[in-house]
């Protein structure tokens, strides 16, 4: 059974030879390990494809990731400022001063300008070259922020949270819908360059930041818009939300996302709540466990989680969020070994 077959069967709650293991993204970790930045990775002759594939194989992950930097050109073409010479790129100046400013932009013009950006184009090169290296044996996931988080980044998360409390519903919807069109356009290009797992990270939708009612009003409709527009060309979707998401499991499952990547929740209860309607991906804490404990302890905790989840099916062992740069390789390999033995 190939890595891809194992993952797809897990998403479908079908029997597998063993449990799969994967990491969520990991490119920041790989850049740190190799003394690279988001920019210098993409400026390698092959856009970093060989380095990423080699690193993912060394980790043992059964899902590789590409296409993580293209959110930033959109911010720049809208008038913001982005520093690509950091591990994960950083927004220095947000393009919007207020959500109402979104009316000043033509989304089709922004998309057209974004597609001409150097790093956007290098991201597509990276995706295509990674696929050539791994063939159809391993899934390649990719995407950037989901629409809600993208809209928050346009304004700045703190100011966006204020808008959620005091702003106009129409303006919030307009900004998130604008962001959804950009996300869709980007993912369409990734799919055209061999993406086979859409990833939709929505860290600003964390239960630590917003209530479930806000999620259902401003997040879910636009994430569903993304997945439905792309379902005919890429039916597999992973949605990731940081923090406490136990109250969102049933909602995500009912919406029929393929897999829910989760952080700080009871995994067994989450699988019971999902009722085999969506697979789960997680959830060893990157800071408190993977960066802080020994490889033996990580292995033990991973084995325990695999034993708890295996009877339910629909489970991929993974960190609860993206990889911090200080996580030892040995700890990730301990997770992979635990899954291989489960």
C-alpha positions in Angstrom: 0.0 0.0 0.0 1.5 3.4 -1.0 1.5 6.4 1.2 -1.2 8.0 -0.9 -3.4 4.9 -0.8 -3.1 4.7 3.0 -4.1 8.3 3.5 -7.0 8.1 1.1 -8.3 4.9 2.7 -8.0 6.5 6.1 -10.0 9.5 4.9 -12.7 7.1 3.7 -12.7 5.1 7.0 -11.5 2.0 5.0 -9.1 -0.6 6.4 -5.4 0.1 6.0 -2.3 -1.9 6.6 -1.3 0.5 9.4 -2.1 4.0 10.6 -0.7 6.9 8.6 1.5 9.7 10.0 1.8 13.2 8.6 2.9 16.7 9.5 0.9 19.9 8.9 3.1 21.9 6.5 6.6 21.8 8.1 8.2 24.2 5.6 9.2 26.7 8.3 10.9 23.8 10.2 12.7 22.7 7.0 13.9 26.3 6.2 15.2 26.7 9.8 17.1 23.4 9.6 18.8 24.4 6.3 19.5 28.1 7.1 16.9 29.3 4.5 14.1 31.8 4.4 10.8 31.7 2.6 12.4 33.7 -0.2 15.7 31.8 -0.5 13.9 28.4 -0.5 11.8 29.4 -3.5 14.9 31.0 -5.2 16.7 27.7 -5.3 17.1 26.4 -8.9 14.2 23.9 -8.4 12.3 26.2 -6.0 13.3 23.9 -3.2 11.5 20.9 -4.4 14.3 18.3 -3.9 15.2 19.7 -0.5 11.5 19.5 0.7 11.0 16.0 -0.7 14.2 14.8 1.0 13.3 16.4 4.3 9.7 15.0 4.3 11.1 11.5 3.5 13.5 11.8 6.4 10.7 12.8 8.7 8.6 9.9 7.5 5.5 12.0 6.7 3.0 10.4 4.3 1.7 13.8 3.1 4.1 16.4 1.7 3.3 20.1 1.5 3.9 22.7 -1.2 2.6 26.2 -2.0 2.9 27.9 1.3 4.2 31.3 0.3 1.7 32.6 -2.2 -0.5 34.3 0.3 2.0 37.0 0.7 2.2 38.4 -2.9 -1.6 39.1 -2.6 -0.9 41.3 0.4 1.8 43.2 -1.5 -0.2 43.7 -4.7 -3.0 45.3 -2.6 -0.5 47.8 -1.2 0.8 46.1 1.9 4.4 45.3 2.6 5.7 41.7 3.1 9.1 40.5 4.2 9.9 37.2 2.5 13.4 37.1 4.0 12.1 35.3 7.2 11.4 31.7 8.0 7.7 31.9 7.1 7.4 35.5 5.6 5.8 38.3 7.6 3.3 41.0 6.8 5.0 44.3 7.7 2.2 46.5 6.7 -1.4 45.3 6.2 -3.1 46.5 3.0 -6.4 47.5 4.6 -6.9 50.4 7.0 -10.5 49.4 7.5 -12.7 46.6 6.2 -14.7 49.1 4.2 -11.5 49.7 2.1 -12.1 46.4 0.4 -14.6 48.2 -1.9 -11.7 50.0 -3.5 -10.2 46.9 -5.0 -11.2 44.8 -8.0 -10.7 41.2 -7.0 -10.0 40.1 -10.6 -7.3 42.8 -10.9 -5.7 41.7 -7.6 -5.8 38.0 -8.8 -4.2 38.9 -12.1 -1.4 40.9 -10.4 -0.8 38.2 -7.8 -0.3 35.6 -10.6 2.5 37.7 -12.0 4.4 37.8 -8.8 7.8 36.2 -8.8 7.3 34.1 -5.6 3.8 33.1 -6.7 5.3 31.7 -9.9 8.1 30.0 -8.0 5.5 28.3 -5.8 3.9 26.7 -8.8 7.3 25.5 -10.0 7.9 24.0 -6.6 4.6 22.1 -6.7 5.1 20.7 -10.2 8.7 19.6 -9.5 7.8 18.0 -6.2 5.1 15.9 -8.0 7.7 14.9 -10.6 9.9 13.6 -7.8 7.3 11.6 -5.8 5.0 10.5 -8.7 1.6 9.2 -7.5 3.0 7.5 -4.4 2.6 10.4 -2.0 -0.1 13.0 -1.6 1.0 16.6 -1.9 -1.1 19.1 0.1 -1.1 22.8 -0.3 -2.9 26.0 0.2 -2.6 29.1 2.3 -4.9 30.7 4.8 -8.6 30.1 4.5 -10.9 33.0 3.6 -11.6 34.1 7.1 -8.0 34.2 8.2 -6.9 35.8 4.9 -9.4 38.6 5.5 -8.1 39.0 9.0 -4.5 39.3 7.7 -5.5 42.0 5.2 -6.5 44.2 8.2 -4.5 42.8 11.0 -5.9 40.2 13.4 -6.5 42.5 16.4 -8.3 45.1 14.3 -10.3 42.3 12.6 -11.5 41.0 15.9 -12.7 44.5 16.8 -14.6 44.6 13.5 -16.3 41.3 14.4 -17.6 42.8 17.6 -18.5 46.3 16.3 -18.4 46.3 12.5 -21.0 46.0 9.9 -22.0 42.5 8.9 -22.1 43.5 5.2 -18.5 44.7 5.3 -17.3 41.6 7.1 -18.9 39.3 4.6 -17.6 41.4 1.7 -14.0 41.1 2.9 -14.2 37.4 3.6 -15.9 36.8 0.2 -13.2 38.8 -1.5 -10.6 36.7 0.2 -12.4 33.5 -0.8 -12.1 34.4 -4.5 -8.3 34.9 -4.1 -8.0 31.5 -2.2 -9.9 29.7 -4.9 -7.9 31.3 -7.8 -4.6 30.2 -6.1 -5.8 26.7 -5.3 -7.0 26.3 -8.9 -3.4 27.0 -10.0 -2.0 24.6 -7.5 -4.4 21.9 -8.6 -3.3 22.5 -12.2 0.2 21.9 -11.1 -0.6 18.5 -9.4 -2.0 19.4 -6.0 -4.1 16.5 -4.7 -5.0 17.6 -1.1 -6.4 21.1 -0.5 -5.4 22.5 2.9 -7.4 25.3 4.4 -5.8 26.6 7.6 -8.1 28.9 9.6 -6.0 29.8 12.7 -8.0 33.0 13.3 -11.2 30.8 13.6 -9.8 29.2 16.8 -12.2 28.6 19.6 -9.8 30.7 21.7 -10.7 33.7 19.5 -14.3 33.3 18.3 -17.5 31.7 19.3 -19.0 28.8 17.4 -21.9 31.1 16.3 -19.3 33.4 14.7 -17.7 30.4 13.0 -21.0 29.3 11.5 -21.8 32.8 10.3 -18.5 34.1 8.9 -16.1 31.1 8.5 -18.0 28.0 7.4 -20.0 29.4 4.4 -16.8 30.7 2.8 -14.7 27.6 3.5 -17.5 25.6 1.9 -17.5 27.9 -1.0 -13.8 27.1 -1.6 -14.3 23.3 -1.3 -17.4 23.2 -3.5 -15.9 25.3 -6.3 -12.9 22.9 -6.4 -14.7 19.6 -5.6 -14.7 18.5 -9.3 -10.9 18.8 -9.6 -9.7 18.1 -6.1 -12.3 16.5 -3.8 -10.0 16.0 -0.8 -9.9 18.9 1.7 -8.2 19.3 5.1 -9.3 22.1 7.3 -7.1 23.1 10.2 -8.1 25.2 13.2 -5.9 25.9 16.1 -6.7 25.8 19.8 -9.9 24.5 21.4 -12.1 23.2 18.6 -14.2 20.6 20.4 -17.4 22.5 19.9 -16.7 22.6 16.1 -16.2 18.9 15.4 -19.9 18.2 14.7 -20.2 21.2 12.5 -17.1 20.4 10.5 -18.3 16.7 10.2 -21.8 17.7 9.0 -20.2 20.0 6.4 -18.4 16.9 5.1 -14.8 18.2 5.0 -12.5 15.3 4.3 -10.3 15.7 7.4 -10.2 18.0 10.4 -6.8 18.9 11.7 -7.1 19.6 15.4 -5.0 20.9 18.3 -6.0 20.8 22.0 -9.0 18.5 22.2 -10.0 15.1 23.4 -9.4 13.0 20.2 -11.6 10.0 21.2 -14.6 12.3 22.0 -14.0 14.2 18.7 -14.1 11.0 16.7 -17.3 10.0 18.5 -18.7 13.4 17.7 -17.7 13.2 14.1 -19.6 9.9 13.7 -17.4 8.7 10.8 -18.4 11.8 8.7 -14.9 13.3 8.7 -11.4 11.9 9.5 -9.3 13.5 12.2 -5.7 14.6 11.9 -3.6 15.3 15.1 -2.9 16.1 17.8 0.5 16.0 19.7 1.3 19.5 20.9 4.3 20.9 19.0 5.5 23.1 21.9 4.7 21.1 25.0 5.4 17.6 23.6 7.4 17.6 20.4 9.8 20.3 21.3 10.0 19.6 25.0 10.1 15.8 25.5 12.5 13.0 24.6 12.0 10.8 21.5 11.1 7.9 23.8 8.4 9.9 25.4 7.1 11.1 22.1 7.0 7.6 20.8 5.1 6.4 23.9 2.5 9.2 23.7 2.1 8.5 19.9 1.6 4.8 20.5 -1.0 5.6 23.2 -2.9 7.9 20.8 -2.8 5.4 18.0 -4.2 2.7 20.2 -7.0 4.9 21.3 -7.9 6.0 17.8 -7.4 2.9 15.7 -10.7 1.2 16.6 -12.6 4.2 15.1 -10.8 4.5 11.8 -10.5 7.8 10.0 -7.3 8.9 11.9 -4.0 10.3 10.8 -1.3 10.7 13.5 0.1 14.2 13.3 1.3 17.2 15.3 -1.5 19.5 16.5 -0.3 22.4 14.5 2.6 23.4 12.3 6.2 22.4 13.3 8.1 24.8 15.5 11.7 25.3 14.3 13.2 23.8 17.5 11.5 20.4 17.3 14.1 17.6 17.0 14.0 15.4 13.9 14.2 12.4 16.2 10.9 13.3 17.8 9.1 13.4 14.4 10.7 10.1 13.4 9.5 8.6 16.7 5.9 9.6 15.7 6.4 8.0 12.3 7.7 4.8 13.9 4.7 4.7 16.3 2.3 4.9 13.4 4.2 2.3 11.4 3.9 -0.1 14.3 0.2 0.5 14.9 
